[in-house]
Amino acid sequence: MRCSIGIDVGSVSTNVVAVAADGQVLANLYLPTGGRPVEAVRSGLLSLREQLPKVEVTAVGTTGSGRHLAGVIVGADAVKNEITAHAVAALQQVPGVRTILEIGGQDSKIIILRDGVVTDFAMNTVCAAGTGSFLDRQAARLGVPIQEFGALALQSSSSVRIAGRCAVFAESDMIHKQQMGHTVEDIAWGLCRALVRNYLNNVGKGKEILSPVVFQGGVAANRGIVRAFEEALGIEIAVPEFHAVMGAIGAARLGRDAVAPGSTTRFRGFGVLDRSFATRGHECRGCPNACEVVEILEGDQIMARWGDRCGKWSSQIA
C-alpha cells in the first residue's frame, strides 16, 4: 500500500495521517503534544506503523508550529505553514471553498480563498476566549464533559448573553449567571455564542466571509459552536469528516506534490523511531536582534538549526 504521511505539530496536539494517492485517509491520529513534540512525533509514527504494517511511504509533509522540528526528524519532502496546509486540505474536501474557519486548542485562524487561492488570513494567539481551551475550562467549571458540551448547548430554551471579549471576564460573567439561577443548558449555549462573537470580532474582523464556509479544527466537533456560527453568519457551515486533522491532511498532499515524478522521498524510514533526538536553544548575541536559535541533535550530531534571521547559525548546517 502506497501513501503519503502528513504531520501537524501544534502546541496542544500532534496529528499524524496516512493518505492514499486517491485522497482516502487510511489512518489518522490525534495525540497530545504535552510539551514534548519529539516524543509526540515518535508516538504518532509508531502507531501508524502498527496500523499499517505493510505501507510504503512515498512522501512526507509537516506543518504546525513544530513543523521544522518534525521535518528534520522524519525527513520531510515539504515543510509548510498552517495556512497553506489547511487551505490545501479544505480545497480537497470542499472544492470551491471560499472561507475557512479554524479553531484549535490554543489559537484560531480564518483563511479567505478566492478561485482556489489564499487572498487573506488572520490568526489570534493573544486571548484564549476565542479558542478551544476557553470552552474546555468553562465546561470543567460546569461539570460537563467537553464531548457533551455542544449537545447540551443545543438543548437551551432561552438565550443567556455572556461577555466573550475576554476569557477572565467571561468566566466571571458565567459564574454570575449561575448564581442568578440560569440553567446549565442556557449557560452552555451562551458560552458558544460568546466564543463565536469573540472570533468574529477579532479574527474575522473586516473579513468578507462568503459561502462555501468550512469549519476545521478540534472545536468543529462541537455542534453548539457550529450552530452559533450559522446563526451569526446566516450561512450553512460545512464540517469535514476529518476536521480535527485537516492540517495534517494538507501537509500530506503538499509532501506528495513536492516529490517529482521519478524521484524518491526524503523520508528517513520508520527506523527513526529507534534513534535518539534532543533539542536545545541559545540566544545569539551577535547583534541587537538577539535571535533565539534552536538546534536539533541526533546523538551528538547537530542536524539542523533555525530561528536566526541572518542565517549565521542555520547556514552552518549542510
Secondary structure, DSSP 8 states (H G I E B T S, - for coil): -EEEEEEEE-SSEEEEEEEETTS-EEEEEEEE-TT-HHHHHHHHHHHHHHH-TT-EEEEEEEESTTHHHHHHHHT-SEE--HHHHHHHHHHHHSTT--EEEEE-SS-EEEEEEETTEEEEEEEE-S-GGGSHHHHHHHHHHHT--HHHHHHHHTT-SS------SSHHHHHHHHHHHHHHT--HHHHHHHHHHHHHHHHHHHTTTT----SSEEEESGGGG-HHHHHHHHHHH-S-EE--TTGGGHHHHHHHHHHHHHS-TT-------GGGGGS-EEEEEEE--SSTT--EEEEEEETTEEEEEE--SS-TTGGG--
